[in-house]
């Protein structure tokens, strides 16, 4: 692996924006570390450190960095789609779209599908043997929760071509339209009490952040200090005078969450973060010119999705080992609990590294097709259908988990009850459709 990393790092073109690669890795690392730190596990269950110590909730304004990842996604998707258009100047919209969708989703869905299959088999075995209580049951329920991010990212990939055309025509106006739609949804939700309308902001808020990545790709984020200041001021005002909570992550028992579904406050928080990371661009770019630093970023990018998928598995594995060894779990936020934090995080990191070593091969992209490889006629609608099924499948699985797999347990996906078997079937079926759409008519 080390020689491959050196080869990839050495072959990096001078035109590549290395800072974007750093932001991708750093944002996922911050989410992983945040999950490890916030989990307040006791023999009685799993709580949230931010609920135990509300004074720590302002830290979410720095550590809730998912908007940065989606911003980076917009940048990368714009460059990737435009590159594909240049390479296939005579290709139909359908063929280019299906090729784009398959190429972008391959590194995302292959490790995700393996994760779902491994955990699905483990959950089935545990429940057939009569297990599923205590920490095991909590693990089966919570280990799939980060998959919501995969579902949102799938939607961003699927909507890239039409939203990129809107961006090329209207620029900041396209972003303003999505932001305005997010604001209108919150007005209907909080002022008019319209039911279910809040779920539209899963699209409007995150696609607006994604649109900022398009603007970054075209060099149109020219005043990051103004963007950060305006976003921070708006977020403060909304939290101070509106119905929005202080925490930028979901809190147990709260009537309103800024995350699920996302709110206008989270969108303004995203503006502040995007402006802030853009202000750090110049010094970070100079740092990334050092070969050792850049090789580290390249290596981390190659396994980032695998580490993200399995980091909760590692965390619950550490807690399970502590309970099995009769190591006392101190009360969350106590002095003994804080003293134990570095050891728990180090053990979780080591176990995550072992899981990455076992599953990293599934994150490697497949060999690219020859330039003349035919794309399937009508592949665009097939690819879109596949992406939609994957999106619904992973979102449903993030909500229902694997606990109760044999009991018919369901969770509401918007207003539709979804079971774990149905969510797994949609995920696998959607991936097969995306694969078929990208292979060409003659492929079986």
C-alpha positions as CSV (number, residue, x, y, z in Angstrom):
1,X,0.0,0.0,0.0
2,X,2.9,2.4,0.8
3,X,4.4,2.1,-2.7
4,X,0.9,2.6,-4.3
5,X,0.4,5.8,-2.2
6,X,3.9,7.1,-3.2
7,X,3.0,6.4,-6.8
8,X,-0.3,8.2,-6.6
9,X,1.1,11.1,-4.7
10,X,4.0,11.5,-7.2
11,X,1.6,11.4,-10.2
12,X,-0.6,14.2,-8.8
13,X,-1.0,16.8,-11.5
14,X,0.0,20.4,-10.7
15,X,-3.5,21.6,-11.5
16,X,-5.1,19.4,-8.8
17,X,-6.7,21.3,-5.9
18,X,-5.1,19.4,-3.0
19,X,-6.9,21.5,-0.4
20,X,-10.2,19.9,-1.4
21,X,-8.8,16.5,-0.7
22,X,-7.6,17.6,2.7
23,X,-11.1,19.0,3.5
24,X,-12.7,15.7,2.5
25,X,-10.5,13.7,4.8
26,X,-10.6,16.2,7.7
27,X,-14.4,16.5,7.7
28,X,-14.9,12.8,7.9
29,X,-12.2,12.5,10.6
30,X,-14.0,15.2,12.6
31,X,-17.3,13.3,12.4
32,X,-15.7,10.1,13.5
33,X,-13.9,11.7,16.4
34,X,-17.1,13.5,17.4
35,X,-19.1,10.3,17.5
36,X,-16.5,8.6,19.6
37,X,-16.4,11.5,22.0
38,X,-20.1,12.2,22.3
39,X,-21.1,8.5,23.0
40,X,-21.9,8.2,26.7
41,X,-22.1,4.4,27.1
42,X,-23.1,2.9,30.5
43,X,-24.2,-0.6,31.4
44,X,-27.8,0.8,31.2
45,X,-27.6,2.1,27.7
46,X,-26.1,4.8,25.4
47,X,-26.6,8.5,25.9
48,X,-25.2,11.7,24.5
49,X,-22.5,13.7,26.2
50,X,-24.0,16.9,24.9
51,X,-27.2,16.1,26.7
52,X,-25.3,15.3,29.9
53,X,-23.3,18.5,29.7
54,X,-25.3,21.1,27.7
55,X,-22.6,23.7,28.2
56,X,-20.6,21.7,25.5
57,X,-23.2,22.3,22.8
58,X,-21.6,25.4,21.4
59,X,-18.7,23.1,20.3
60,X,-21.0,21.7,17.6
61,X,-20.7,25.1,15.8
62,X,-17.1,24.0,15.1
63,X,-17.3,20.2,15.0
64,X,-20.5,19.7,13.0
65,X,-18.6,19.7,9.7
66,X,-20.9,17.7,7.4
67,X,-21.6,20.8,5.4
68,X,-17.9,21.0,4.5
69,X,-18.0,17.4,3.1
70,X,-21.1,18.2,1.0
71,X,-19.5,21.4,-0.2
72,X,-16.4,19.5,-1.3
73,X,-18.8,17.0,-3.0
74,X,-20.3,19.8,-5.1
75,X,-16.8,20.9,-6.2
76,X,-15.7,17.4,-7.1
77,X,-19.0,16.5,-8.9
78,X,-18.8,19.6,-11.1
79,X,-15.3,18.8,-12.2
80,X,-16.1,15.1,-12.8
81,X,-19.2,15.7,-14.8
82,X,-17.6,18.4,-17.0
83,X,-14.6,16.1,-17.6
84,X,-16.9,13.3,-18.7
85,X,-18.7,15.7,-21.1
86,X,-15.3,16.7,-22.7
87,X,-14.3,13.0,-23.1
88,X,-17.6,12.1,-24.7
89,X,-18.5,15.0,-26.9
90,X,-20.8,13.0,-29.0
91,X,-22.4,11.0,-26.2
92,X,-26.1,11.3,-25.5
93,X,-27.3,12.9,-22.2
94,X,-28.4,9.5,-21.1
95,X,-25.1,7.8,-21.7
96,X,-23.1,10.5,-20.1
97,X,-25.4,10.6,-17.1
98,X,-25.3,6.9,-16.5
99,X,-21.5,6.8,-16.9
100,X,-21.2,9.7,-14.4
101,X,-23.5,8.2,-11.9
102,X,-21.8,4.8,-12.0
103,X,-18.3,6.3,-11.7
104,X,-19.2,8.6,-8.8
105,X,-21.2,5.9,-6.9
106,X,-18.8,3.0,-7.4
107,X,-16.4,3.9,-4.6
108,X,-19.3,4.9,-2.4
109,X,-21.7,2.0,-2.8
110,X,-19.2,-0.9,-3.0
111,X,-17.9,-0.5,0.6
112,X,-21.4,0.4,1.7
113,X,-22.9,-2.8,0.2
114,X,-20.3,-4.9,1.9
115,X,-21.0,-3.2,5.2
116,X,-24.7,-3.8,4.9
117,X,-24.2,-7.5,3.9
118,X,-21.7,-8.2,6.7
119,X,-23.8,-6.6,9.4
120,X,-27.0,-8.1,8.0
121,X,-25.6,-11.6,8.2
122,X,-24.2,-10.9,11.7
123,X,-27.6,-9.5,12.9
124,X,-29.4,-12.5,11.5
125,X,-27.1,-15.0,13.2
126,X,-27.3,-13.1,16.6
127,X,-31.1,-13.1,16.5
128,X,-31.4,-16.7,15.4
129,X,-29.4,-17.6,18.4
130,X,-31.7,-15.7,20.7
131,X,-29.4,-12.7,21.3
132,X,-30.0,-9.0,20.6
133,X,-30.4,-7.6,24.1
134,X,-28.2,-5.1,26.1
135,X,-25.3,-3.5,24.3
136,X,-25.6,-6.0,21.4
137,X,-29.1,-4.7,20.7
138,X,-28.1,-1.1,20.9
139,X,-25.2,-1.8,18.5
140,X,-27.5,-3.5,16.0
141,X,-29.8,-0.5,16.1
142,X,-27.2,2.3,16.0
143,X,-24.4,1.0,13.9
144,X,-26.3,1.9,10.7
145,X,-27.2,5.5,11.7
146,X,-24.3,7.1,9.8
147,X,-25.8,5.7,6.5
148,X,-28.1,8.8,6.4
149,X,-25.0,10.6,5.1
150,X,-24.7,8.1,2.2
151,X,-28.3,8.6,1.3
152,X,-28.0,12.4,1.1
153,X,-24.8,12.1,-0.9
154,X,-26.5,9.8,-3.4
155,X,-29.1,12.4,-4.0
156,X,-26.4,15.0,-4.6
157,X,-24.8,12.9,-7.2
158,X,-28.1,12.1,-8.9
159,X,-29.1,15.8,-9.1
160,X,-25.7,17.1,-10.2
161,X,-26.4,17.4,-14.0
162,X,-29.6,19.5,-13.7
163,X,-28.3,21.6,-10.8
164,X,-25.0,22.2,-12.6
165,X,-26.9,23.6,-15.6
166,X,-28.9,25.9,-13.3
167,X,-25.6,27.0,-11.7
168,X,-24.1,27.7,-15.1
169,X,-27.1,29.9,-16.0
170,X,-27.8,31.7,-12.8
171,X,-24.7,31.3,-10.5
172,X,-25.4,32.6,-7.0
173,X,-29.1,32.9,-8.0
174,X,-29.4,29.1,-8.1
175,X,-28.1,28.9,-4.6
176,X,-30.4,31.7,-3.5
177,X,-33.4,29.8,-4.9
178,X,-32.5,26.7,-2.9
179,X,-31.9,28.7,0.3
180,X,-35.2,30.6,-0.2
181,X,-37.0,27.3,-0.6
182,X,-35.4,26.0,2.7
183,X,-36.6,29.2,4.4
184,X,-40.1,28.8,3.0
185,X,-40.2,25.2,4.3
186,X,-39.3,26.4,7.8
187,X,-42.0,29.1,7.7
188,X,-44.6,26.5,6.6
189,X,-43.4,24.1,9.3
190,X,-43.1,26.5,12.3
191,X,-45.6,29.2,11.5
192,X,-48.3,27.3,9.6
193,X,-47.9,23.9,11.1
194,X,-48.0,22.1,7.7
195,X,-47.3,18.4,8.4
196,X,-44.4,16.6,6.8
197,X,-43.2,19.7,4.8
198,X,-40.0,19.7,6.9
199,X,-38.7,16.7,5.2
200,X,-38.3,18.7,2.0
201,X,-35.3,20.4,3.6
202,X,-33.3,17.2,3.4
203,X,-33.1,18.2,-0.3
204,X,-33.2,22.0,-0.1
205,X,-30.6,22.6,2.7
206,X,-28.1,20.0,1.6
207,X,-28.4,20.7,-2.1
208,X,-27.9,24.4,-1.4
209,X,-24.6,23.6,0.4
210,X,-23.7,21.3,-2.5
211,X,-24.4,24.3,-4.8
212,X,-21.7,26.2,-3.0
213,X,-19.2,23.6,-4.2
214,X,-20.2,24.5,-7.8
215,X,-19.5,28.1,-7.1
216,X,-16.1,27.2,-5.6
217,X,-15.3,25.1,-8.7
218,X,-15.8,28.2,-10.9
219,X,-13.8,30.5,-8.5
220,X,-16.9,32.4,-7.5
221,X,-16.5,32.2,-3.7
222,X,-14.4,35.4,-3.7
223,X,-15.2,36.9,-0.3
224,X,-14.9,34.1,2.2
225,X,-14.7,36.5,5.2
226,X,-18.0,38.0,4.2
227,X,-19.6,34.6,3.7
228,X,-18.4,33.3,7.1
229,X,-19.5,36.5,8.9
230,X,-22.9,36.6,7.3
231,X,-23.5,32.9,7.9
232,X,-22.4,33.2,11.6
233,X,-24.5,36.3,12.2
234,X,-27.6,34.7,10.6
235,X,-27.1,31.4,12.6
236,X,-26.8,33.3,15.8
237,X,-29.9,35.4,15.1
238,X,-32.0,32.3,14.1
239,X,-31.0,30.4,17.3
240,X,-31.4,33.5,19.5
241,X,-34.8,34.6,18.2
242,X,-36.2,31.6,16.3
243,X,-37.4,28.2,17.2
244,X,-34.0,26.6,16.6
245,X,-32.0,24.8,19.2
246,X,-28.4,25.7,20.0
247,X,-26.9,22.4,19.1
248,X,-26.1,21.8,15.4
249,X,-26.4,18.0,15.9
250,X,-29.5,16.1,17.0
251,X,-30.2,15.8,20.7
252,X,-32.2,13.1,22.4
253,X,-35.7,14.2,23.4
254,X,-35.6,17.6,21.6
255,X,-38.8,18.6,19.9
256,X,-36.8,20.4,17.2
257,X,-33.5,19.2,15.7
258,X,-31.3,21.2,13.4
259,X,-30.2,18.0,11.7
260,X,-33.1,15.7,11.2
261,X,-34.6,17.2,9.2
262,X,-32.1,20.0,8.5
263,X,-33.2,23.6,9.2
264,X,-32.4,27.1,7.9
265,X,-30.2,27.5,10.9
266,X,-28.1,24.5,9.8
267,X,-27.8,26.1,6.3
268,X,-26.5,29.3,7.7
269,X,-24.1,27.3,9.8
270,X,-22.9,25.7,6.6
271,X,-22.3,29.2,5.1
272,X,-20.2,30.1,8.1
273,X,-18.1,26.9,7.9
274,X,-17.6,27.2,4.1
275,X,-16.3,30.7,4.5
276,X,-14.1,29.7,7.4
277,X,-12.4,26.8,5.6
278,X,-11.9,29.0,2.5
279,X,-10.1,31.6,4.7
280,X,-7.6,28.8,5.6
281,X,-7.0,27.8,2.0
282,X,-3.7,29.6,1.3
283,X,-1.7,28.4,4.3
284,X,-3.1,24.8,4.0
285,X,-2.2,24.7,0.3
286,X,1.4,25.6,1.2
287,X,1.5,22.9,3.8
288,X,0.2,20.3,1.3
289,X,3.1,21.0,-1.0
290,X,5.3,19.0,1.4
291,X,5.6,15.5,0.0
292,X,5.1,13.7,3.3
293,X,2.0,15.7,4.2
294,X,0.5,15.1,0.7
295,X,1.2,11.4,0.9
296,X,-0.7,11.2,4.2
297,X,-3.7,12.9,2.6
298,X,-3.6,10.6,-0.4
299,X,-3.4,7.5,1.9
300,X,-6.3,8.7,4.1
301,X,-8.5,9.5,1.1
302,X,-8.0,6.0,-0.2
303,X,-9.7,4.5,3.0
304,X,-11.8,7.3,4.3
305,X,-15.2,5.9,3.4
306,X,-14.3,2.5,4.8
307,X,-13.2,4.0,8.1
308,X,-16.4,6.1,8.2
309,X,-18.6,3.1,7.7
310,X,-16.9,0.9,10.4
311,X,-16.0,3.5,13.1
312,X,-19.1,2.9,15.1
313,X,-18.5,-0.9,14.9
314,X,-15.1,-0.3,16.4
315,X,-16.5,2.0,19.1
316,X,-19.1,-0.5,20.3
317,X,-16.5,-3.2,20.0
318,X,-14.3,-1.4,22.5
319,X,-17.2,-0.8,24.9
320,X,-18.2,-4.5,24.6
321,X,-14.7,-5.6,25.4
322,X,-14.7,-3.3,28.5
323,X,-17.9,-4.8,29.7
324,X,-16.7,-8.3,29.0
325,X,-13.6,-7.7,31.0
326,X,-15.6,-6.1,33.9
327,X,-13.9,-2.8,33.5
328,X,-16.1,-0.2,35.2
329,X,-17.7,2.4,33.0
330,X,-17.7,5.7,34.9
331,X,-20.6,8.1,34.9
332,X,-20.4,10.3,31.7
333,X,-18.6,13.6,32.2
334,X,-17.2,12.6,35.5
335,X,-13.4,13.0,36.1
336,X,-12.9,9.2,35.8
337,X,-14.9,9.3,32.5
338,X,-12.7,12.0,31.0
339,X,-9.6,10.2,32.2
340,X,-10.7,7.1,30.3
341,X,-11.5,9.0,27.0
342,X,-7.9,8.9,25.5
343,X,-7.7,5.2,26.1
344,X,-11.1,4.5,24.6
345,X,-10.4,6.6,21.5
346,X,-7.0,5.1,21.0
347,X,-8.5,1.6,21.2
348,X,-11.3,2.6,18.8
349,X,-8.8,4.0,16.3
350,X,-6.7,0.8,16.5
351,X,-9.8,-1.4,15.9
352,X,-11.0,0.9,13.1
353,X,-7.6,0.5,11.4
354,X,-7.9,-3.3,11.6
355,X,-11.4,-3.1,10.0
356,X,-10.0,-0.8,7.3
357,X,-7.2,-3.3,6.6
358,X,-9.9,-6.1,6.2
359,X,-12.3,-4.1,4.0
360,X,-10.3,-1.4,2.2
361,X,-10.1,-3.5,-1.0
362,X,-13.8,-2.7,-1.7
363,X,-13.1,1.0,-1.8
364,X,-10.7,0.7,-4.7
365,X,-12.2,1.9,-7.9
366,X,-12.6,-0.6,-10.7
367,X,-10.4,-0.3,-13.8
368,X,-11.7,2.4,-16.1
369,X,-13.5,1.5,-19.3
370,X,-11.8,1.9,-22.7
371,X,-12.7,5.3,-24.3
372,X,-14.8,3.6,-26.9
373,X,-16.8,1.5,-24.5
374,X,-20.5,1.9,-25.5
375,X,-22.9,3.2,-22.9
376,X,-26.4,1.8,-22.7
377,X,-29.1,3.6,-24.6
378,X,-31.7,4.7,-22.1
379,X,-29.2,4.1,-19.3
380,X,-29.9,7.4,-17.7
381,X,-33.4,6.6,-16.4
382,X,-32.2,3.2,-15.3
383,X,-29.3,4.7,-13.4
384,X,-31.6,7.3,-11.9
385,X,-34.0,4.6,-10.7
386,X,-31.1,2.6,-9.2
387,X,-29.8,5.7,-7.4
388,X,-33.3,6.4,-6.0
389,X,-33.6,2.9,-4.7
390,X,-30.2,3.0,-3.1
391,X,-31.1,6.4,-1.5
392,X,-34.3,5.0,0.0
393,X,-32.6,1.8,1.1
394,X,-29.7,3.4,3.0
395,X,-31.9,6.1,4.5
396,X,-34.4,3.5,5.6
397,X,-31.6,1.3,7.1
398,X,-30.1,4.3,8.9
399,X,-33.4,4.7,10.7
400,X,-34.5,1.2,11.4
401,X,-31.2,-0.5,12.1
402,X,-30.7,-4.3,12.3
403,X,-32.2,-4.9,15.7
404,X,-35.6,-6.6,15.3
405,X,-34.6,-8.0,11.9
406,X,-36.8,-11.1,12.5
407,X,-39.6,-9.3,14.4
408,X,-40.8,-7.1,11.5
409,X,-39.6,-3.9,13.2
410,X,-40.1,-0.8,11.0
411,X,-39.3,2.9,11.1
412,X,-40.9,5.8,9.3
413,X,-39.1,7.0,6.2
414,X,-40.9,10.3,5.8
415,X,-44.4,8.8,6.0
416,X,-43.7,5.2,4.8
417,X,-42.9,2.4,7.2
418,X,-39.6,0.6,6.2
419,X,-38.2,-2.7,7.6
420,X,-34.6,-3.7,7.5
421,X,-35.1,-6.5,4.9
422,X,-36.9,-4.1,2.6
423,X,-34.1,-1.5,3.1
424,X,-31.4,-4.0,2.3
425,X,-33.3,-5.2,-0.8
426,X,-33.7,-1.7,-2.1
427,X,-30.0,-0.9,-1.6
428,X,-28.8,-4.0,-3.4
429,X,-31.4,-3.8,-6.1
430,X,-30.5,-0.1,-6.7
431,X,-26.8,-0.9,-6.9
432,X,-27.4,-3.6,-9.5
433,X,-29.4,-1.2,-11.6
434,X,-26.7,1.5,-11.5
435,X,-24.1,-1.2,-12.5
436,X,-26.3,-2.4,-15.4
437,X,-26.9,1.2,-16.6
438,X,-23.2,1.9,-16.7
439,X,-22.0,-1.3,-18.5
440,X,-23.7,-0.9,-21.9
441,X,-26.5,-2.7,-23.7
442,X,-24.6,-5.8,-24.4
443,X,-23.5,-6.4,-20.8
444,X,-25.3,-9.1,-18.8
